[in-house]
Structure formats: C-alpha cells, structure tokens
Amino acid sequence: MTAGLLAGAWGAVTGPLAGTARAASTRPGATADGLRALFGSENRVIRTSERVVAVTFNAAWNDAGLDSILDDLARRRTPATFFLTGAFADRHPEVVRRVAAAGHGVGNHSYSHPYFKGLTTAGRHREVQAADQALRAAGAGRSLTPYFRFPYSETSAAQIDEVNGLGFADIEFTADTKGWKGTEGGMTVDLAVGRALDALRPGAIMQMHVGASEGRAEVIDAQALPRMLDAITARGYRVIDLRTLLTPVASSAGSADTP
C-alpha cells in the first residue's frame, strides 16, 4: 500500500460489505488523526497513487433509483457513500436505514441544500447540525460518517474551515456524471458513463445521484452504475470505501539490521 492511501473505518461496517473496512473506536465528530488529515481541503481526490476510486451518491430529491443502485452495489460487493440532505432523511427515513443496513457510509449534504454563500455563519452551522440530527434520527447509526459535501459543490476556504470546526471533513468529487440532468437536459447513460471514465485516475471520487428532480422517475445514474462499475474493474481499478480514509495505517519500518 502506498504511503498516500489511508485505511481504517468510521464505525462498524455491517451487511453485505462487512469486512471491507475496519471498525474505529472514535465517534462521528471527533478529530482523529485520519480525520484531521482531511481538514483544510475540498478533498476532490483521494491522495494516493494506487488504482483505487470511490463512488458516491447525493440525495435531495426522491429515491427513484435506490432499489436498482443498492442491488447493483450488493451484486458487485461495492462500497459507496451516500450524501443525504436532512430534509431528504426526514421524508425518507427508510432510505437512511436501508443504506446503513447495506453497509454503506452516510454523509451530510446540509439540511435544505441552499447556496451556502447566501447564509450567515450561524445559518451555515444550522444547516450542518440540523442535517446531522436528522440523519441520526432517521437511523443512520454507525454508518454515519464525519463527512460533509457542500450543496452545488460551492466551497470556499472559510466555509471549509467552518465545517471542519464542526467536526466534519469536506468531501467533494473529481467528476460528476451529470446524470441528474436527465434526457431533457441532454444527458444519456452513455454520456454519464463516459464522464466517469474520462475522469478515471488513481484516487478519483465519482459523484452520482440517487433520484431525479421535479418529480421525474427516470434516474440515468442508476442505469449507468453497472456499466460504470464494470468498466472501472476492467481498467484495473477497484472501488474503496471512503471510510477507509479516517485512520492512518501505521508504517512498518524495518530496523537498521533488516536486510
């Protein structure tokens, strides 16, 4: 394993993915060394030279693609992190529980998905903390991570510092498939898969979406997921759990007498 890739876990991993990450003794919100290493950055890529990537999903609208997404992830024993808004968790607590039961990580995507630059500091804090409370109340349990993703990926150094001060690392993405635009927005499954594969590199973080906006039922990302995962594997990459970034691996340096 390269020095740049961290390993460990935030809480226990259960369900079909049990064994893909190690349990950590710290609670969400604590500042363990692994978590602190992620502070002060947008974290749009995992710092590694290994051929590994992470798959993430945002959810603020509906859960139209969830069944297909969870089935495909389980079939391939692939971990993912789901960044959910608090309002979504309040509307769909069963989704939070299903994601947690399947062994995936749950991240914070604000409560109401506003533009953060239009909020006061207190307002931004409320968005993060209210989402955290909603995810806990919905049953995220130990699948809850100390990860936050800004709505619209609208980051600034000052706002990242605020989020870090609340005990969360900002996790953004290397590439968005843009499946959320739908066919009416000019997107197709082929284009979504192509966007992900064009961005493929060691440490890439892929962003997809669970549902569709404005009451639409078509979820391009759910259709694209199996093709994307198969292509990632075919190109010699493996998908890792983002929770494996939270605890640094102790180096095993040999003694001076070791040949």
C-alpha positions as CSV (number, residue, x, y, z in Angstrom):
1,M,0.0,0.0,0.0
2,T,1.3,3.4,-0.9
3,A,2.0,6.0,1.9
4,G,-0.6,8.3,0.4
5,L,-3.5,5.9,0.9
6,L,-5.1,5.9,4.4
7,A,-7.0,3.0,5.7
8,G,-9.4,2.3,8.6
9,A,-13.1,2.9,9.2
10,W,-15.6,5.2,10.9
11,G,-17.8,2.9,12.9
12,A,-18.6,-0.7,12.1
13,V,-19.5,-1.9,8.6
14,T,-22.3,-4.3,8.5
15,G,-24.4,-6.1,5.9
16,P,-23.1,-7.3,2.5
17,L,-20.0,-5.2,2.8
18,A,-18.9,-6.4,6.2
19,G,-15.2,-6.9,6.2
20,T,-14.4,-4.1,3.7
21,A,-13.4,-1.7,6.5
22,R,-12.1,-1.9,10.0
23,A,-14.0,-0.5,13.0
24,A,-12.7,2.6,14.7
25,S,-13.3,3.5,18.3
26,T,-13.9,7.2,17.7
27,R,-17.4,8.7,17.3
28,P,-18.6,10.9,14.5
29,G,-17.4,14.5,15.2
30,A,-14.2,13.5,16.9
31,T,-10.9,14.8,15.4
32,A,-8.8,11.6,15.0
33,D,-5.6,11.9,13.1
34,G,-7.1,10.4,9.9
35,L,-10.0,12.9,10.0
36,R,-7.7,15.9,10.7
37,A,-5.6,14.9,7.7
38,L,-8.7,15.7,5.5
39,F,-9.3,19.1,7.1
40,G,-8.4,22.3,5.2
41,S,-9.1,20.8,1.8
42,E,-12.0,20.2,-0.6
43,N,-10.8,16.7,-1.0
44,R,-11.7,16.3,-4.6
45,V,-9.4,13.3,-5.0
46,I,-8.0,10.7,-2.6
47,R,-4.3,11.2,-2.1
48,T,-2.9,8.0,-3.5
49,S,-1.1,6.6,-6.4
50,E,-3.0,3.3,-6.2
51,R,-5.6,2.4,-8.8
52,V,-8.5,3.0,-6.4
53,V,-11.6,5.1,-6.7
54,A,-14.6,6.0,-4.6
55,V,-18.2,6.0,-5.7
56,T,-20.7,8.5,-4.0
57,F,-24.3,9.4,-4.4
58,N,-26.2,12.6,-3.4
59,A,-29.8,12.6,-2.5
60,A,-32.0,15.6,-2.0
61,W,-35.0,14.9,-4.3
62,N,-36.7,11.4,-4.4
63,D,-35.4,7.9,-4.1
64,A,-36.5,6.7,-7.6
65,G,-33.2,4.9,-8.3
66,L,-32.4,3.5,-4.9
67,D,-33.6,-0.1,-5.5
68,S,-31.5,-0.5,-8.6
69,I,-28.5,1.2,-7.1
70,L,-28.4,-0.9,-3.9
71,D,-28.9,-4.1,-5.9
72,D,-26.1,-3.3,-8.3
73,L,-23.7,-2.3,-5.4
74,A,-24.6,-5.5,-3.5
75,R,-24.2,-7.7,-6.6
76,R,-20.7,-6.4,-7.0
77,R,-19.9,-6.1,-3.3
78,T,-19.0,-2.4,-4.0
79,P,-19.0,0.1,-1.2
80,A,-20.4,3.6,-1.6
81,T,-21.0,6.8,0.4
82,F,-24.5,8.4,0.3
83,F,-24.6,12.1,1.0
84,L,-28.1,12.9,2.1
85,T,-29.8,16.1,3.0
86,G,-31.6,16.3,6.3
87,A,-34.8,17.2,4.6
88,F,-34.5,14.0,2.5
89,A,-33.8,12.0,5.6
90,D,-36.9,13.4,7.3
91,R,-39.0,12.5,4.2
92,H,-37.4,9.1,3.6
93,P,-36.1,7.7,6.9
94,E,-36.4,4.2,5.5
95,V,-33.8,5.1,2.8
96,V,-31.3,6.0,5.5
97,R,-31.9,2.8,7.3
98,R,-31.6,0.7,4.1
99,V,-28.4,2.4,3.1
100,A,-27.0,1.8,6.6
101,A,-28.2,-1.8,6.7
102,A,-26.5,-2.5,3.3
103,G,-23.2,-1.4,4.9
104,H,-22.6,1.9,3.1
105,G,-21.5,5.1,4.6
106,V,-23.8,8.1,5.1
107,G,-22.6,11.6,4.7
108,N,-24.1,15.1,5.5
109,H,-25.3,17.2,2.5
110,S,-26.8,20.0,4.5
111,Y,-30.4,20.1,5.7
112,S,-32.2,22.0,2.9
113,H,-29.5,22.2,0.1
114,P,-29.2,26.0,0.0
115,Y,-26.4,28.1,-1.5
116,F,-24.1,28.5,1.5
117,K,-22.6,31.8,0.4
118,G,-26.0,33.4,0.9
119,L,-26.2,32.3,4.5
120,T,-24.8,33.8,7.7
121,T,-22.3,31.8,9.7
122,A,-25.0,30.8,12.1
123,G,-27.2,29.8,9.2
124,R,-24.5,27.5,7.8
125,H,-23.9,25.9,11.2
126,R,-27.6,25.3,11.5
127,E,-27.7,23.6,8.1
128,V,-24.9,21.2,9.0
129,Q,-26.1,20.5,12.5
130,A,-29.8,20.0,11.6
131,A,-28.8,17.6,8.8
132,D,-26.7,15.6,11.3
133,Q,-29.6,15.4,13.7
134,A,-32.0,14.3,11.0
135,L,-29.6,11.6,9.8
136,R,-29.2,10.3,13.3
137,A,-33.0,10.4,14.0
138,A,-33.6,8.5,10.7
139,G,-31.4,5.7,11.9
140,A,-28.0,6.2,10.2
141,G,-26.4,4.7,13.3
142,R,-22.8,3.8,13.0
143,S,-22.9,4.2,9.2
144,L,-22.9,8.0,9.8
145,T,-19.6,9.5,8.7
146,P,-17.9,12.8,9.7
147,Y,-18.1,13.8,6.0
148,F,-19.8,16.8,4.6
149,R,-20.5,17.7,0.9
150,F,-21.4,21.3,0.1
151,P,-24.6,21.9,-1.9
152,Y,-23.8,22.6,-5.5
153,S,-20.1,21.9,-4.6
154,E,-20.0,25.6,-3.7
155,T,-16.9,25.7,-1.4
156,S,-14.6,28.4,0.0
157,A,-11.7,28.2,2.3
158,A,-13.6,30.0,5.0
159,Q,-16.6,27.7,4.8
160,I,-14.5,24.6,4.8
161,D,-12.9,25.9,8.0
162,E,-16.3,26.3,9.5
163,V,-17.3,22.8,8.6
164,N,-14.0,21.4,9.9
165,G,-14.7,23.3,13.1
166,L,-18.0,21.4,13.5
167,G,-16.0,18.1,13.2
168,F,-16.6,17.4,9.5
169,A,-14.2,16.9,6.6
170,D,-15.4,18.3,3.3
171,I,-15.5,15.5,0.6
172,E,-16.3,16.8,-2.8
173,F,-15.7,14.9,-6.1
174,T,-13.4,14.6,-9.0
175,A,-16.2,14.1,-11.6
176,D,-20.0,14.4,-11.6
177,T,-21.7,12.1,-14.2
178,K,-24.4,14.8,-14.5
179,G,-27.0,12.0,-14.8
180,W,-29.2,14.3,-12.7
181,K,-29.9,16.4,-15.7
182,G,-32.0,13.7,-17.3
183,T,-32.6,13.2,-21.0
184,E,-34.4,16.5,-21.2
185,G,-31.1,18.1,-20.1
186,G,-29.3,16.4,-22.9
187,M,-27.8,13.5,-20.8
188,T,-27.8,9.8,-21.7
189,V,-26.5,6.7,-20.0
190,D,-23.6,6.6,-22.5
191,L,-22.6,10.2,-21.7
192,A,-22.8,9.6,-17.9
193,V,-20.6,6.5,-18.1
194,G,-18.2,8.4,-20.4
195,R,-17.9,11.3,-18.0
196,A,-16.9,8.9,-15.2
197,L,-14.4,7.0,-17.2
198,D,-12.9,10.2,-18.7
199,A,-12.1,11.2,-15.1
200,L,-10.7,7.8,-14.1
201,R,-7.4,8.2,-12.3
202,P,-5.9,7.0,-9.0
203,G,-7.9,8.4,-6.2
204,A,-10.8,9.7,-8.3
205,I,-14.1,10.3,-6.4
206,M,-17.2,9.9,-8.6
207,Q,-20.4,11.8,-7.9
208,M,-23.8,10.4,-8.9
209,H,-27.4,10.9,-7.7
210,V,-30.0,8.6,-6.2
211,G,-33.1,10.3,-7.5
212,A,-34.4,12.7,-10.1
213,S,-35.6,16.3,-9.7
214,E,-39.1,17.8,-10.3
215,G,-40.9,14.6,-9.8
216,R,-39.1,12.7,-12.6
217,A,-38.8,8.9,-12.2
218,E,-36.0,8.3,-14.7
219,V,-32.6,8.0,-13.0
220,I,-29.8,7.9,-15.5
221,D,-27.2,7.3,-12.8
222,A,-29.0,4.2,-11.7
223,Q,-28.9,2.9,-15.3
224,A,-25.3,3.9,-15.7
225,L,-24.0,2.4,-12.5
226,P,-23.5,-1.2,-13.5
227,R,-21.7,-0.3,-16.8
228,M,-19.5,2.2,-14.9
229,L,-18.5,-0.3,-12.2
230,D,-17.8,-3.0,-14.8
231,A,-15.6,-0.6,-16.8
232,I,-13.8,0.6,-13.7
233,T,-12.9,-3.0,-12.9
234,A,-12.0,-3.8,-16.5
235,R,-9.5,-0.9,-16.4
236,G,-7.7,-2.4,-13.4
237,Y,-9.2,-0.2,-10.7
238,R,-11.1,-1.2,-7.5
239,V,-13.7,0.8,-5.6
240,I,-12.8,1.6,-1.9
241,D,-14.9,2.8,1.0
242,L,-14.3,6.4,1.8
243,R,-14.4,5.5,5.5
244,T,-11.0,3.9,4.9
245,L,-9.5,7.4,4.9
246,L,-10.2,8.0,8.6
247,T,-7.4,6.1,10.3
248,P,-3.8,6.3,9.0
249,V,-2.1,2.9,8.7
250,A,0.9,2.7,11.0
251,S,4.1,2.4,8.9
252,S,6.1,-0.8,9.3
253,A,9.6,0.5,9.0
254,G,12.2,-2.2,9.5
255,S,15.2,-1.9,11.8
256,A,18.7,-1.0,10.6
257,D,19.6,-4.6,10.8
258,T,16.9,-5.8,8.5
259,P,18.4,-6.8,5.1
